[in-house]
């Protein structure tokens, strides 16, 4: 549709309005169909795959170019596409490493005694006094802490143990069990001292009145000194037991020292 050739400006504007109204009526008569969502998604996925393939191809080309450039700089031929570079040969230095020898572990068979043969209570072994180069005995560990009722093999045929009531020991010719109390009031626990019981070459006693006991020595009338082993209960009760085996039955006395070597108490030889 074209406007009349002799129409003026007002006629042309009216003609435009008439065309717009005609187009609007035609648009209202058109019913739009559904949007092609599935087709758009498929097209988007296809474009994404093409872009991924293109980027991968460019990456492969970049790696190949880098490998070729490195090979050109080092003078080595580039590896074939898809194959790993040849392994590098490591030449050992002149230093020689001694071979390592592994010693197989030795399995020591153990023997379990029947339950009926297990002694109760167990008897622990007394530590032996170390020796000097001239054969004389040194002072053993100052004080050994034992559990109440723990029996200690003090010497062949002699056993010693402690309770909160005092010193217990057993042995000798008769093998009788004996007891020396620390609670009956016969020992003054407020100041350092010691008692002494001797049977043959086995000597023992109670030291008391100090938590700083260092050692007890037997000194016989010939001037020989024998160090004793000291036992005490957990918690440092301020008393303990000492024992020692003299070389012979020469009369001996006993001396109590603190950990600095200061003499605290002394009993004469009997």
BELDA-V717350 format. One record per pair of residues at least 24 apart in sequence whose C-alpha atoms are under 8 Angstrom apart, sorted by the first residue. I is the first residue (numbers start at 1). J is the second residue. If there is no record, write none. Layout:
I | J
I | J
This chain:
121 | 150
121 | 151
122 | 150
122 | 151
123 | 150
123 | 151
123 | 152
123 | 153
123 | 159
124 | 150
124 | 151
124 | 152
124 | 153
125 | 152
125 | 153
125 | 154
126 | 152
126 | 153
126 | 154
126 | 155
129 | 227
137 | 226
137 | 227
138 | 227
139 | 215
139 | 227
139 | 228
140 | 227
140 | 228
140 | 229
141 | 229
142 | 213
142 | 214
142 | 215
142 | 229
142 | 230
142 | 259
143 | 213
143 | 214
143 | 215
143 | 229
143 | 230
143 | 231
143 | 232
144 | 229
144 | 230
144 | 231
144 | 232
145 | 231
145 | 232
145 | 233
145 | 234
146 | 231
146 | 232
146 | 233
146 | 234
147 | 233
147 | 234
148 | 233
154 | 243
154 | 244
155 | 202
155 | 245
162 | 232
162 | 233
162 | 241
163 | 233
164 | 233
167 | 205
167 | 206
167 | 240
167 | 241
172 | 199
180 | 206
189 | 238
189 | 239
192 | 264
192 | 265
193 | 256
193 | 264
193 | 265
193 | 266
194 | 256
194 | 265
194 | 266
194 | 267
195 | 267
196 | 254
196 | 267
200 | 248
200 | 249
201 | 245
201 | 246
201 | 247
201 | 248
201 | 249
202 | 243
202 | 244
202 | 245
202 | 246
203 | 243
203 | 244
203 | 245
203 | 246
204 | 241
204 | 242
204 | 243
204 | 244
205 | 241
205 | 242
205 | 243
206 | 239
206 | 240
206 | 241
206 | 242
207 | 239
207 | 240
207 | 241
207 | 242
207 | 256
208 | 238
208 | 239
208 | 240
209 | 238
209 | 239
210 | 238
210 | 239
211 | 236
211 | 237
211 | 238
211 | 239
212 | 258
212 | 259
213 | 256
213 | 257
213 | 258
213 | 259
214 | 256
214 | 257
214 | 258
214 | 259
214 | 260
214 | 261
215 | 256
215 | 257
215 | 258
215 | 259
216 | 242
216 | 254
216 | 255
216 | 256
216 | 257
217 | 254
217 | 255
217 | 256
218 | 244
218 | 246
218 | 252
218 | 253
218 | 254
218 | 255
219 | 252
219 | 253
219 | 254
219 | 255
219 | 269
220 | 250
220 | 251
220 | 252
220 | 253
220 | 269
221 | 250
221 | 251
221 | 252
221 | 269
222 | 250
